[in-house]
Amino acid sequence: MPAWICQTCGVQQADTEQPPAQCLICQDERQYVGWDGQRWTTMSALARDYRLVLREEEPGLIGMAMDPSFAIGQRALLLRTPNGNVLWDCVSLLDDAAREAITGFGGIDAICMSHPHFYAANVEFAEAFDARILIPRADQAWIQRPSPQIELFDDVAEPVPGVTLARIGGHFDGAAVLHWPAGAGGRGALLTGDTITVVQDRDWVSFMWSYPNLIPLDAATVLQVADRVAGFDFDRVYGGWWGRVVIEDGATAVRRSAQRYVARLSGERPGG
């Protein structure tokens, strides 16, 4: 039986003979059902028209994304460390060439994701590399393809020694970030997906309840998200798409972006 993949969000479902009636993730107000209605595909079908592109972001960090872009078009990250490899966020395709390349990089020991929109085919990757999948207990209800590879955690987990997975909330109750102290040449990197999203002006980040439907978060939650990452030392922020990276002074960017967001919610005008 195929594990059906939603063509709008790219999240893989449990194995069933017929596709589900609806995608629960797309039914939620943070996402949307495609304009052409609910449509499904499979990984074997995707493999005929797409490929997985792998590209080095910096030493020890490999970006991977589908080409051409599929669903919401995210870029996942393979973090390589002396203590094991972590796949941060996920994509909907694992083709033979990518499987061979990832094996050459040392495989995958753990899979962690920023939030349910980026779950994609995480179970497929976990089964291929015998990897643990770490999901916040707060987002357990959003698991679309159950698996014995899945392990739930509450607020903080260590996917491999020296790397920290932290639930910070906001976009989803279980929205998370991955802290890599050795990133950015030892200055630290924070991998965020769009739990904290890097915007077009890459000196800034932003926060939303729904990105496609433009529903903001409240001020208290934005400040809480900023406070929860303030305990980490990081200079670089990796968002969820190619090029969405705050290259330097990332911790300051998060703090002042939260302050700017809250100021606009209160009606404060620039320079006022």
N, C-alpha and C positions, 0 to 999 in steps of 0.2 A: 504494500500500500504506500502511496506517495505521501511525503510530508509537504503539504501545500504551503505555498509562499504567497502572501498578499502582495499584489503588484503596486499598491499605493504606499505601504509602509515598509515592505520588505521583510516582515517578520514571519518566520516559519512556524507552522502549526503542528499539532500532533498528527501522527500517521492515521489517515482514514481513507476508506475507499473512495468516497465522494468528498469534494471540498466542503468546508463549513458553510453555513448559511450566511455568516457575516464574520468580519474581523473585529473582535472586541476592542482592540487597540485603536482602530480607525473609528469605531463608534463613539469613543470618548471625545469630549470637547477639545482636548489638546491636539487631536489629529483630525482627520476628515475622511469620508468615503470619497473615492475618486469620482470625478465628474461623469465618467462613463459607467458608474456603478461599481459594485464589488467584483473584482476580477482576481483570478488565482493563476499561479504558474507552479512549476516544480524546478528543482535544481538541475535536473537533466535537460529540461527545456531551456533554462537560462544558459547552460554551458554551450548551447549551439550558437548563441548570439552575443555572448559577453565573455570577457576574460577578466582575470584578477591581476591588476597591476601592482607590483611591489616596488617601493622607492625609498631610499634612505632619507630620513628626516634629519638625523644627526647620528654620530657614532653610537651604536647600541639601540637605535630606534628606527624601525622600518614601518613606513606607511603602506597601507594596502586599500585599494578601492576598485570597484567594478568599472570596466570600460566597455561600452559607453555607460554613462551614469544610469543607475537603476533606483527606483523608488525615491527615497529622500537623498540619495547620493552621498552618504557619509563616507569618511575615510577612517578605517580602523588603524590601530597602532600595535605593532609587535615589539614589546620591550624585552631586550636581551640583557640578562645580568649573569654574573658568575654563579648565582644561586638558583638559576632557572629562568624560564621565559614566561612572560605574561602577555596575553592578547587583551588589549584594551579596546572595548567596543567590538562590533562584529559587522560582517557583511553577509549578503545572501547567497554567495557563491563560493565554493571551494573546488577549483578545477585541478586537474592533474598536475599542471605546471606549477601552480601555487603550492600544492601539497609537497611536491618535490623540493621547492625552494625553501619552504618553512622547515622541512625536515633537515635540510642543509644548515639552517640557522640554529638548529638544536631543538626543534619542535616547540610544543606549547605545554607548559606545566599547569597554568591556571588561566581562566578566562574571567574577566571582570568587565562590567558594562556601566556606562554612566546612567542609563535609564531605559525603560522598555522600548522606546522608539528605535534603539540601537541593538536590540536583542538579536535581530536578524536570524542567521542559521547557527546560533551558538552551540546547540546540541550536536549539529553535524561536525563542527570543528572539534568539540570535546571528544566525541567518539573516535574521530580520525587520529587524535594524538593522545588519547587517554588522559585528558586534562580535567581538572576540577573546574566547576562553574560556581562562582561566588555571587550570590544575589542577596540584597538586603531583605530581611524578613518583612519590612514595611511594604515591599513591592511584590510579595509572594503571589498575590491575586492576579498579577499581570503575566505570570509565566504561561506561555501559550503551548509550549512543547515540554511536558514533564520529562525528567530524566534522573536516573540514579547518580549522574555526575554532578547534580546540583547540590550545593551546600548553602544553607541560609546563615546569615550573620546579622547582628543587630546594628552596631554603630561603627565598629572598626574591625578590620581583618588584615592579615598579612599573607597575601597570595604566594609570595616567595620571600625569604629573609631579606630585610632591608628595604622593602617596598610596602607602602601603606595604602590600603583601600579604606576610604572614609565616607560614610553616609552624611550628606550635608542638607538634603531636602531641597525644597523650592519647586522646581519644575515637576517633580514627583516627590512623594513622601520619602521614597528610598533613593532619590537622586544622589549620585556618588561622584567622587573624584579619586584619582590615583596619584600619590605623591612619590616621585622618583628623586631621591636626594642627589644621586650621581649625575643627573641630567644637566644640560647646559654647562658642560665643562666643570661640574662639581658645584655649581651655584644653585642647582635644584630645578626641577620641572614639575608642573602640575598638569595632569591630563584630565580634561574636563568634558569632552563631548560638547553638548550644549546645555549641560547642567549650569555651567557658566559659559556663555558663548562668546567667542572672539568675533567682534564686529568688523565691518569694512575698514574703519579707522583702527588699525591694529595696535594703537596705543591704549585702546579701551576694550572693555567687555560689557556684556549686558545679561539680563535675567528676564525670563518670561514664564508665565503659566502655560500659554500656548503660543508658539511661534507662528504657525501658519494662520491661526485665527486672531492673532494680535491681542491676546488677553494678558494684561500685565499681572505681575505679582504685587502683593501689598508691601508697604514699606517695612513692616516688622520682619517679614520673611526674608526680604532682600538683605537687611542688616544682619539677620541671623546667619544666612549663607556666608556673607563676608566674614563674620566673626569665626565661623567654623573652620575656614581655611587660613585664618590669620595665624594659627599655631604652626603652620608649615613654612619652612624656608624654601622659597622658589623664586627664580628670576625669569623663567619662561613659562608660558601657558600655551598648551596645545588644545585647540578647539577641535571640532568634529569634521572639518572638511579640509581639502588641500589648501594650503596657504593661510588658513585661519590660525595664526600663531602670533602671540605677543612675544617678541624676540628677547626683550630685556625689561627689567623693572616690573615684572608681572605682578608681584605682590602689591606694589603701589597702584598698578592699573586696576586691580580688583577693588581695592579700598576706595579709590576716588571715583570709580565707576558706580559703586554702590551709593556713595554720597550724592553723586549727580542724579542718579535714578530717583532717590528718595526726595531730593530737592524738587525735581520736576513733578512728582506726585503731589507735593504740597503746594504747587502753584508758583514756586519761586522761579523767577526769570533769570536767564544768564546775565551776570553782572549786577544783579539786583541785591 
